[in-house]
Amino acid sequence: MREKRRWFLPDSPDLLGQLHSQAEIVREGLESFAAWAGGDEAAGDALLATRQRADEAKRALLDEIREAFVTPIEPEDLFTLSRGLDWILVYSRDLVGEARALANAPDARLAKMAGLLRDAVEHICTAIAQLGKDGDQATAEADEAIEQVRRGEQAYYAGMAELLRIDTRNERIASRELYRRCARIGEEVVDVAERIVYSVVKES
């Protein structure tokens, strides 16, 4: 009598859970970023210290994507979201590093931009938590993240205009560069938010 073979599908890893874990590290990093911009120098050190945990979370997710038999959303979307989250954190750390290298402490204008970016990333984190559960809520949170970035853009333009009244040339140039880096972080947040919306549309 021939032995019956039993076929099993491989275990499906919690890819969205892992993506959310990475997003939580980024959210934590942006909390530190906003606190640093508000004058807490030690928070800048906390942000820089996220590097190893963030890298490990990203690598773990990518390894699981390669091994997964099925994925809750398309692998390309998981990869793009993970990469975007990574860039948000990297650009934030770069801004702190550059500010320190230039010996240019964050001002009230930068603090406002950083606070709005923190709020935007909180919405991104919530949106990712809703992927695979509630597409409408994920989309609403992603849209709110974009709205926070748009408010940050208004703060950016206002800040750039105020810089024209600063007499010290080096301070004006250094601050302008930091503002531009903040704007670049915002662009990456929007890219992640729009990818969330796109992934929901494809899965609906």
FIKOLZA-1660 file (N, C-alpha, C; in steps of 0.1 Angstrom, whole numbers, plus 5000, padded with zeros to 4 digits):
% residues 204
   i   px   py   pz ch aa at
   1 5008 4988 5000  A  M  N
   1 5000 5000 5000  A  M CA
   1 5009 5012 5000  A  M  C
   2 5007 5021 4990  A  R  N
   2 5015 5032 4989  A  R CA
   2 5012 5043 4999  A  R  C
   3 5022 5048 5005  A  E  N
   3 5020 5058 5016  A  E CA
   3 5015 5071 5010  A  E  C
   4 5005 5076 5017  A  K  N
   4 4999 5089 5012  A  K CA
   4 5008 5100 5016  A  K  C
   5 5010 5109 5006  A  R  N
   5 5018 5121 5009  A  R CA
   5 5010 5132 5014  A  R  C
   6 5015 5139 5023  A  R  N
   6 5007 5151 5028  A  R CA
   6 5015 5163 5024  A  R  C
   7 5008 5172 5018  A  W  N
   7 5014 5185 5013  A  W CA
   7 5009 5196 5023  A  W  C
   8 5019 5204 5026  A  F  N
   8 5017 5215 5035  A  F CA
   8 5022 5228 5028  A  F  C
   9 5014 5238 5029  A  L  N
   9 5020 5251 5025  A  L CA
   9 5029 5256 5036  A  L  C
  10 5040 5263 5032  A  P  N
  10 5049 5269 5042  A  P CA
  10 5042 5279 5051  A  P  C
  11 5047 5280 5063  A  D  N
  11 5041 5291 5072  A  D CA
  11 5042 5304 5066  A  D  C
  12 5032 5312 5067  A  S  N
  12 5032 5326 5062  A  S CA
  12 5036 5336 5073  A  S  C
  13 5048 5342 5071  A  P  N
  13 5052 5351 5082  A  P CA
  13 5043 5364 5082  A  P  C
  14 5043 5370 5094  A  D  N
  14 5035 5382 5096  A  D CA
  14 5043 5394 5090  A  D  C
  15 5042 5395 5076  A  L  N
  15 5050 5406 5070  A  L CA
  15 5044 5420 5073  A  L  C
  16 5031 5421 5074  A  L  N
  16 5026 5434 5077  A  L CA
  16 5029 5438 5092  A  L  C
  17 5030 5428 5100  A  G  N
  17 5034 5430 5114  A  G CA
  17 5048 5435 5115  A  G  C
  18 5057 5428 5107  A  Q  N
  18 5071 5432 5106  A  Q CA
  18 5073 5446 5100  A  Q  C
  19 5065 5450 5090  A  L  N
  19 5065 5463 5084  A  L CA
  19 5061 5473 5095  A  L  C
  20 5051 5470 5103  A  H  N
  20 5046 5479 5113  A  H CA
  20 5057 5481 5124  A  H  C
  21 5064 5470 5127  A  S  N
  21 5075 5471 5137  A  S CA
  21 5086 5481 5132  A  S  C
  22 5089 5480 5119  A  Q  N
  22 5099 5490 5113  A  Q CA
  22 5093 5504 5114  A  Q  C
  23 5080 5505 5111  A  A  N
  23 5074 5518 5112  A  A CA
  23 5074 5524 5126  A  A  C
  24 5073 5515 5136  A  E  N
  24 5073 5520 5150  A  E CA
  24 5087 5525 5154  A  E  C
  25 5097 5519 5148  A  I  N
  25 5111 5524 5151  A  I CA
  25 5112 5538 5144  A  I  C
  26 5107 5540 5132  A  V  N
  26 5107 5553 5126  A  V CA
  26 5099 5563 5133  A  V  C
  27 5088 5559 5138  A  R  N
  27 5080 5568 5146  A  R CA
  27 5087 5573 5159  A  R  C
  28 5094 5563 5165  A  E  N
  28 5102 5566 5177  A  E CA
  28 5113 5576 5173  A  E  C
  29 5119 5573 5162  A  G  N
  29 5130 5582 5157  A  G CA
  29 5125 5596 5154  A  G  C
  30 5113 5598 5148  A  L  N
  30 5108 5611 5145  A  L CA
  30 5104 5618 5158  A  L  C
  31 5100 5611 5168  A  E  N
  31 5097 5617 5181  A  E CA
  31 5110 5623 5187  A  E  C
  32 5121 5616 5186  A  S  N
  32 5134 5621 5190  A  S CA
  32 5138 5633 5182  A  S  C
  33 5135 5632 5169  A  F  N
  33 5139 5642 5159  A  F CA
  33 5132 5655 5163  A  F  C
  34 5119 5654 5166  A  A  N
  34 5111 5666 5169  A  A CA
  34 5116 5672 5183  A  A  C
  35 5119 5663 5192  A  A  N
  35 5124 5668 5205  A  A CA
  35 5137 5675 5204  A  A  C
  36 5146 5669 5196  A  W  N
  36 5159 5675 5193  A  W CA
  36 5157 5689 5187  A  W  C
  37 5148 5690 5177  A  A  N
  37 5146 5703 5170  A  A CA
  37 5140 5713 5180  A  A  C
  38 5133 5708 5191  A  G  N
  38 5127 5717 5201  A  G CA
  38 5137 5721 5211  A  G  C
  39 5150 5716 5211  A  G  N
  39 5160 5720 5220  A  G CA
  39 5166 5710 5229  A  G  C
  40 5161 5697 5228  A  D  N
  40 5166 5686 5236  A  D CA
  40 5178 5679 5229  A  D  C
  41 5190 5684 5232  A  E  N
  41 5201 5678 5225  A  E CA
  41 5203 5663 5226  A  E  C
  42 5200 5658 5238  A  A  N
  42 5201 5644 5240  A  A CA
  42 5192 5636 5231  A  A  C
  43 5181 5641 5227  A  A  N
  43 5171 5634 5218  A  A CA
  43 5178 5632 5205  A  A  C
  44 5187 5641 5201  A  G  N
  44 5195 5639 5188  A  G CA
  44 5203 5626 5189  A  G  C
  45 5209 5624 5201  A  D  N
  45 5217 5611 5203  A  D CA
  45 5208 5599 5202  A  D  C
  46 5196 5600 5208  A  A  N
  46 5186 5589 5207  A  A CA
  46 5182 5586 5193  A  A  C
  47 5181 5596 5185  A  L  N
  47 5177 5594 5171  A  L CA
  47 5189 5587 5164  A  L  C
  48 5201 5592 5166  A  L  N
  48 5212 5585 5159  A  L CA
  48 5214 5571 5163  A  L  C
  49 5210 5568 5176  A  A  N
  49 5211 5554 5181  A  A CA
  49 5201 5544 5175  A  A  C
  50 5192 5549 5167  A  T  N
  50 5182 5540 5161  A  T CA
  50 5187 5532 5149  A  T  C
  51 5199 5536 5145  A  R  N
  51 5204 5530 5132  A  R CA
  51 5204 5515 5132  A  R  C
  52 5210 5508 5142  A  Q  N
  52 5211 5494 5142  A  Q CA
  52 5197 5487 5142  A  Q  C
  53 5188 5492 5151  A  R  N
  53 5175 5485 5152  A  R CA
  53 5167 5487 5139  A  R  C
  54 5168 5499 5133  A  A  N
  54 5161 5501 5121  A  A CA
  54 5167 5492 5109  A  A  C
  55 5180 5491 5109  A  D  N
  55 5186 5483 5098  A  D CA
  55 5182 5468 5100  A  D  C
  56 5182 5464 5113  A  E  N
  56 5178 5450 5115  A  E CA
  56 5164 5447 5111  A  E  C
  57 5155 5456 5114  A  A  N
  57 5141 5455 5111  A  A CA
  57 5139 5454 5096  A  A  C
  58 5146 5463 5089  A  K  N
  58 5145 5463 5074  A  K CA
  58 5150 5450 5068  A  K  C
  59 5162 5445 5073  A  R  N
  59 5167 5433 5067  A  R CA
  59 5159 5421 5070  A  R  C
  60 5153 5421 5082  A  A  N
  60 5144 5409 5086  A  A CA
  60 5132 5409 5077  A  A  C
  61 5126 5420 5074  A  L  N
  61 5115 5420 5066  A  L CA
  61 5118 5416 5052  A  L  C
  62 5129 5421 5046  A  L  N
  62 5133 5417 5033  A  L CA
  62 5136 5402 5032  A  L  C
  63 5142 5397 5042  A  D  N
  63 5145 5382 5042  A  D CA
  63 5132 5374 5042  A  D  C
  64 5122 5379 5049  A  E  N
  64 5110 5372 5050  A  E CA
  64 5102 5373 5037  A  E  C
  65 5103 5384 5030  A  I  N
  65 5096 5386 5017  A  I CA
  65 5102 5376 5007  A  I  C
  66 5115 5374 5007  A  R  N
  66 5121 5365 4998  A  R CA
  66 5116 5351 5000  A  R  C
  67 5114 5347 5013  A  E  N
  67 5110 5334 5016  A  E CA
  67 5095 5331 5016  A  E  C
  68 5087 5342 5016  A  A  N
  68 5073 5340 5017  A  A CA
  68 5066 5333 5005  A  A  C
  69 5057 5324 5007  A  F  N
  69 5050 5318 4996  A  F CA
  69 5039 5327 4991  A  F  C
  70 5032 5333 5000  A  V  N
  70 5022 5343 4997  A  V CA
  70 5025 5356 5005  A  V  C
  71 5020 5367 5000  A  T  N
  71 5022 5380 5008  A  T CA
  71 5008 5387 5009  A  T  C
  72 5006 5394 5020  A  P  N
  72 4993 5400 5022  A  P CA
  72 4990 5412 5012  A  P  C
  73 5001 5419 5008  A  I  N
  73 5001 5428 4998  A  I CA
  73 5012 5425 4988  A  I  C
  74 5013 5431 4977  A  E  N
  74 5023 5427 4967  A  E CA
  74 5037 5429 4973  A  E  C
  75 5047 5420 4970  A  P  N
  75 5060 5422 4975  A  P CA
  75 5067 5435 4971  A  P  C
  76 5064 5440 4959  A  E  N
  76 5069 5453 4955  A  E CA
  76 5065 5464 4965  A  E  C
  77 5052 5463 4969  A  D  N
  77 5047 5474 4978  A  D CA
  77 5053 5472 4992  A  D  C
  78 5055 5460 4997  A  L  N
  78 5062 5458 5010  A  L CA
  78 5076 5464 5009  A  L  C
  79 5083 5461 4998  A  F  N
  79 5097 5465 4996  A  F CA
  79 5097 5481 4996  A  F  C
  80 5089 5487 4988  A  T  N
  80 5089 5501 4986  A  T CA
  80 5085 5508 4999  A  T  C
  81 5076 5503 5006  A  L  N
  81 5072 5509 5019  A  L CA
  81 5084 5508 5029  A  L  C
  82 5090 5497 5030  A  S  N
  82 5101 5495 5039  A  S CA
  82 5113 5504 5035  A  S  C
  83 5116 5505 5023  A  R  N
  83 5126 5514 5018  A  R CA
  83 5123 5529 5021  A  R  C
  84 5111 5532 5019  A  G  N
  84 5107 5546 5022  A  G CA
  84 5108 5549 5037  A  G  C
  85 5103 5540 5045  A  L  N
  85 5105 5542 5060  A  L CA
  85 5119 5544 5063  A  L  C
  86 5128 5536 5057  A  D  N
  86 5142 5537 5060  A  D CA
  86 5147 5550 5056  A  D  C
  87 5144 5555 5045  A  W  N
  87 5149 5568 5040  A  W CA
  87 5144 5579 5049  A  W  C
  88 5132 5579 5054  A  I  N
  88 5127 5589 5063  A  I CA
  88 5136 5590 5075  A  I  C
  89 5139 5579 5081  A  L  N
  89 5148 5579 5093  A  L CA
  89 5162 5583 5090  A  L  C
  90 5167 5578 5078  A  V  N
  90 5181 5582 5074  A  V CA
  90 5182 5597 5072  A  V  C
  91 5173 5602 5065  A  Y  N
  91 5173 5617 5062  A  Y CA
  91 5172 5625 5075  A  Y  C
  92 5165 5620 5085  A  S  N
  92 5163 5627 5097  A  S CA
  92 5177 5627 5105  A  S  C
  93 5183 5615 5105  A  R  N
  93 5196 5614 5112  A  R CA
  93 5206 5623 5105  A  R  C
  94 5206 5623 5091  A  D  N
  94 5215 5631 5084  A  D CA
  94 5214 5646 5087  A  D  C
  95 5201 5650 5089  A  L  N
  95 5199 5664 5093  A  L CA
  95 5205 5668 5106  A  L  C
  96 5203 5659 5116  A  V  N
  96 5209 5662 5129  A  V CA
  96 5224 5662 5128  A  V  C
  97 5230 5652 5120  A  G  N
  97 5244 5652 5119  A  G CA
  97 5250 5664 5112  A  G  C
  98 5243 5669 5102  A  E  N
  98 5247 5681 5095  A  E CA
  98 5246 5694 5104  A  E  C
  99 5235 5695 5111  A  A  N
  99 5234 5706 5120  A  A CA
  99 5245 5707 5130  A  A  C
 100 5249 5695 5135  A  R  N
 100 5260 5695 5145  A  R CA
 100 5273 5698 5138  A  R  C
 101 5275 5693 5126  A  A  N
 101 5287 5696 5119  A  A CA
 101 5289 5711 5116  A  A  C
 102 5277 5717 5113  A  L  N
 102 5277 5732 5110  A  L CA
 102 5276 5740 5123  A  L  C
 103 5275 5734 5134  A  A  N
 103 5274 5741 5147  A  A CA
 103 5262 5751 5146  A  A  C
 104 5251 5746 5140  A  N  N
 104 5239 5754 5138  A  N CA
 104 5228 5748 5145  A  N  C
 105 5224 5753 5157  A  A  N
 105 5214 5747 5165  A  A CA
 105 5200 5749 5159  A  A  C
 106 5191 5740 5160  A  P  N
 106 5178 5742 5154  A  P CA
 106 5171 5754 5160  A  P  C
 107 5163 5761 5152  A  D  N
 107 5155 5772 5156  A  D CA
 107 5140 5769 5157  A  D  C
 108 5132 5779 5160  A  A  N
 108 5118 5777 5162  A  A CA
 108 5112 5772 5149  A  A  C
 109 5117 5777 5138  A  R  N
 109 5111 5774 5125  A  R CA
 109 5113 5759 5121  A  R  C
 110 5125 5755 5124  A  L  N
 110 5129 5741 5122  A  L CA
 110 5121 5732 5131  A  L  C
 111 5119 5736 5144  A  A  N
 111 5111 5729 5153  A  A CA
 111 5097 5727 5149  A  A  C
 112 5091 5737 5143  A  K  N
 112 5078 5735 5138  A  K CA
 112 5077 5725 5126  A  K  C
 113 5086 5726 5117  A  M  N
 113 5086 5716 5106  A  M CA
 113 5088 5702 5111  A  M  C
 114 5097 5700 5121  A  A  N
 114 5100 5687 5126  A  A CA
 114 5088 5682 5134  A  A  C
 115 5081 5690 5141  A  G  N
 115 5069 5686 5148  A  G CA
 115 5058 5681 5138  A  G  C
 116 5057 5688 5127  A  L  N
 116 5047 5683 5117  A  L CA
 116 5051 5670 5110  A  L  C
 117 5064 5668 5108  A  L  N
 117 5069 5656 5103  A  L CA
 117 5066 5644 5113  A  L  C
 118 5068 5647 5125  A  R  N
 118 5065 5637 5136  A  R CA
 118 5051 5633 5135  A  R  C
 119 5042 5643 5134  A  D  N
 119 5028 5640 5134  A  D CA
 119 5024 5632 5121  A  D  C
 120 5031 5635 5110  A  A  N
 120 5028 5628 5097  A  A CA
 120 5032 5614 5098  A  A  C
 121 5044 5611 5105  A  V  N
 121 5048 5597 5106  A  V CA
 121 5040 5589 5116  A  V  C
 122 5034 5596 5125  A  E  N
 122 5024 5589 5134  A  E CA
 122 5012 5584 5126  A  E  C
 123 5008 5592 5117  A  H  N
 123 4997 5588 5108  A  H CA
 123 5001 5577 5099  A  H  C
 124 5013 5577 5094  A  I  N
 124 5019 5567 5085  A  I CA
 124 5019 5554 5093  A  I  C
 125 5023 5554 5105  A  C  N
 125 5024 5542 5114  A  C CA
 125 5010 5536 5116  A  C  C
 126 5001 5544 5119  A  T  N
 126 4987 5540 5120  A  T CA
 126 4981 5534 5108  A  T  C
 127 4984 5540 5096  A  A  N
 127 4980 5535 5083  A  A CA
 127 4985 5521 5081  A  A  C
 128 4998 5519 5083  A  I  N
 128 5004 5506 5081  A  I CA
 128 4998 5496 5090  A  I  C
 129 4994 5499 5102  A  A  N
 129 4988 5490 5111  A  A CA
 129 4974 5486 5106  A  A  C
 130 4968 5494 5097  A  Q  N
 130 4955 5491 5092  A  Q CA
 130 4955 5483 5078  A  Q  C
 131 4967 5482 5073  A  L  N
 131 4968 5475 5060  A  L CA
 131 4964 5460 5062  A  L  C
 132 4956 5455 5053  A  G  N
 132 4951 5441 5054  A  G CA
 132 4940 5440 5064  A  G  C
 133 4936 5451 5070  A  K  N
 133 4924 5450 5080  A  K CA
 133 4913 5460 5075  A  K  C
 134 4917 5473 5074  A  D  N
 134 4907 5483 5071  A  D CA
 134 4913 5492 5061  A  D  C
 135 4911 5490 5048  A  G  N
 135 4917 5498 5037  A  G CA
 135 4912 5512 5038  A  G  C
 136 4900 5515 5041  A  D  N
 136 4895 5528 5042  A  D CA
 136 4902 5536 5053  A  D  C
 137 4904 5530 5064  A  Q  N
 137 4911 5537 5075  A  Q CA
 137 4926 5539 5072  A  Q  C
 138 4932 5529 5065  A  A  N
 138 4946 5531 5061  A  A CA
 138 4947 5542 5052  A  A  C
 139 4938 5544 5042  A  T  N
 139 4938 5555 5033  A  T CA
 139 4936 5568 5040  A  T  C
 140 4926 5568 5049  A  A  N
 140 4924 5581 5056  A  A CA
 140 4936 5585 5064  A  A  C
 141 4943 5576 5071  A  E  N
 141 4955 5580 5078  A  E CA
 141 4966 5584 5069  A  E  C
 142 4967 5578 5058  A  A  N
 142 4978 5582 5048  A  A CA
 142 4975 5596 5043  A  A  C
 143 4962 5599 5040  A  D  N
 143 4958 5612 5036  A  D CA
 143 4961 5623 5046  A  D  C
 144 4959 5619 5059  A  E  N
 144 4962 5628 5070  A  E CA
 144 4977 5631 5071  A  E  C
 145 4985 5621 5068  A  A  N
 145 5000 5622 5068  A  A CA
 145 5004 5632 5057  A  A  C
 146 4998 5631 5046  A  I  N
 146 5001 5641 5035  A  I CA
 146 4996 5655 5039  A  I  C
 147 4985 5656 5046  A  E  N
 147 4981 5669 5050  A  E CA
 147 4991 5676 5060  A  E  C
 148 4996 5668 5069  A  Q  N
 148 5006 5673 5078  A  Q CA
 148 5019 5678 5071  A  Q  C
 149 5022 5670 5060  A  V  N
 149 5034 5674 5052  A  V CA
 149 5031 5688 5045  A  V  C
 150 5019 5689 5040  A  R  N
 150 5015 5701 5033  A  R CA
 150 5016 5713 5043  A  R  C
 151 5012 5711 5055  A  R  N
 151 5013 5722 5065  A  R CA
 151 5028 5725 5068  A  R  C
 152 5036 5714 5067  A  G  N
 152 5050 5716 5069  A  G CA
 152 5056 5724 5057  A  G  C
 153 5051 5722 5046  A  E  N
 153 5056 5730 5034  A  E CA
 153 5053 5745 5036  A  E  C
 154 5041 5748 5042  A  Q  N
 154 5038 5762 5044  A  Q CA
 154 5048 5768 5055  A  Q  C
 155 5051 5760 5065  A  A  N
 155 5061 5764 5075  A  A CA
 155 5075 5766 5068  A  A  C
 156 5078 5757 5059  A  Y  N
 156 5091 5758 5052  A  Y CA
 156 5092 5772 5044  A  Y  C
 157 5081 5775 5037  A  Y  N
 157 5082 5787 5029  A  Y CA
 157 5082 5800 5038  A  Y  C
 158 5075 5799 5049  A  A  N
 158 5075 5810 5059  A  A CA
 158 5089 5811 5065  A  A  C
 159 5095 5800 5068  A  G  N
 159 5108 5800 5074  A  G CA
 159 5118 5806 5064  A  G  C
 160 5118 5802 5052  A  M  N
 160 5127 5807 5042  A  M CA
 160 5126 5822 5040  A  M  C
 161 5113 5827 5041  A  A  N
 161 5111 5841 5040  A  A CA
 161 5117 5848 5052  A  A  C
 162 5116 5843 5063  A  E  N
 162 5121 5849 5075  A  E CA
 162 5137 5849 5075  A  E  C
 163 5143 5839 5069  A  L  N
 163 5157 5839 5068  A  L CA
 163 5163 5851 5061  A  L  C
 164 5155 5857 5052  A  L  N
 164 5160 5869 5045  A  L CA
 164 5163 5880 5055  A  L  C
 165 5157 5880 5067  A  R  N
 165 5159 5891 5076  A  R CA
 165 5171 5888 5086  A  R  C
 166 5177 5877 5084  A  I  N
 166 5189 5873 5092  A  I CA
 166 5202 5879 5086  A  I  C
 167 5209 5887 5094  A  D  N
 167 5221 5894 5088  A  D CA
 167 5233 5885 5087  A  D  C
 168 5234 5875 5096  A  T  N
 168 5246 5867 5096  A  T CA
 168 5245 5857 5084  A  T  C
 169 5254 5858 5075  A  R  N
 169 5254 5851 5062  A  R CA
 169 5255 5836 5065  A  R  C
 170 5265 5832 5073  A  N  N
 170 5267 5817 5076  A  N CA
 170 5255 5811 5082  A  N  C
 171 5249 5818 5092  A  E  N
 171 5237 5813 5098  A  E CA
 171 5225 5811 5088  A  E  C
 172 5224 5821 5080  A  R  N
 172 5213 5821 5070  A  R CA
 172 5215 5809 5060  A  R  C
 173 5227 5806 5056  A  I  N
 173 5230 5795 5046  A  I CA
 173 5228 5782 5053  A  I  C
 174 5233 5781 5065  A  A  N
 174 5232 5768 5073  A  A CA
 174 5217 5765 5075  A  A  C
 175 5210 5774 5080  A  S  N
 175 5196 5772 5083  A  S CA
 175 5188 5768 5071  A  S  C
 176 5191 5775 5060  A  R  N
 176 5184 5772 5047  A  R CA
 176 5186 5758 5043  A  R  C
 177 5199 5753 5045  A  E  N
 177 5202 5739 5041  A  E CA
 177 5194 5729 5050  A  E  C
 178 5193 5732 5063  A  L  N
 178 5185 5724 5072  A  L CA
 178 5170 5724 5068  A  L  C
 179 5165 5735 5065  A  Y  N
 179 5151 5736 5061  A  Y CA
 179 5149 5727 5048  A  Y  C
 180 5158 5728 5039  A  R  N
 180 5157 5720 5027  A  R CA
 180 5157 5705 5030  A  R  C
 181 5165 5701 5039  A  R  N
 181 5166 5687 5043  A  R CA
 181 5152 5683 5049  A  R  C
 182 5146 5692 5057  A  C  N
 182 5133 5689 5063  A  C CA
 182 5123 5687 5052  A  C  C
 183 5123 5695 5042  A  A  N
 183 5114 5694 5030  A  A CA
 183 5116 5681 5023  A  A  C
 184 5129 5676 5023  A  R  N
 184 5132 5663 5016  A  R CA
 184 5126 5652 5024  A  R  C
 185 5126 5653 5037  A  I  N
 185 5120 5642 5045  A  I CA
 185 5105 5642 5042  A  I  C
 186 5099 5654 5041  A  G  N
 186 5085 5655 5038  A  G CA
 186 5081 5648 5025  A  G  C
 187 5089 5650 5015  A  E  N
 187 5087 5644 5002  A  E CA
 187 5087 5629 5004  A  E  C
 188 5096 5623 5012  A  E  N
 188 5096 5609 5014  A  E CA
 188 5084 5604 5021  A  E  C
 189 5079 5612 5031  A  V  N
 189 5067 5608 5038  A  V CA
 189 5055 5607 5028  A  V  C
 190 5054 5617 5020  A  V  N
 190 5043 5617 5010  A  V CA
 190 5044 5605 5001  A  V  C
 191 5056 5601 4996  A  D  N
 191 5058 5589 4988  A  D CA
 191 5053 5577 4995  A  D  C
 192 5057 5575 5008  A  V  N
 192 5052 5564 5015  A  V CA
 192 5037 5564 5017  A  V  C
 193 5031 5576 5020  A  A  N
 193 5017 5577 5021  A  A CA
 193 5009 5573 5009  A  A  C
 194 5014 5578 4997  A  E  N
 194 5008 5575 4985  A  E CA
 194 5009 5560 4981  A  E  C
 195 5020 5554 4985  A  R  N
 195 5022 5540 4982  A  R CA
 195 5012 5531 4991  A  R  C
 196 5009 5536 5003  A  I  N
 196 4999 5529 5011  A  I CA
 196 4986 5530 5004  A  I  C
 197 4982 5542 4999  A  V  N
 197 4970 5543 4992  A  V CA
 197 4969 5534 4980  A  V  C
 198 4980 5534 4972  A  Y  N
 198 4981 5526 4960  A  Y CA
 198 4980 5511 4963  A  Y  C
 199 4986 5506 4974  A  S  N
 199 4985 5492 4977  A  S CA
 199 4971 5488 4982  A  S  C
 200 4964 5498 4988  A  V  N
 200 4950 5495 4992  A  V CA
 200 4941 5494 4979  A  V  C
 201 4944 5503 4970  A  V  N
 201 4936 5503 4957  A  V CA
 201 4938 5489 4950  A  V  C
 202 4950 5485 4949  A  K  N
 202 4953 5472 4942  A  K CA
 202 4947 5460 4949  A  K  C
 203 4946 5461 4962  A  E  N
 203 4941 5449 4969  A  E CA
 203 4925 5449 4970  A  E  C
 204 4919 5460 4967  A  S  N
 204 4904 5462 4968  A  S CA
 204 4897 5455 4957  A  S  C
% end
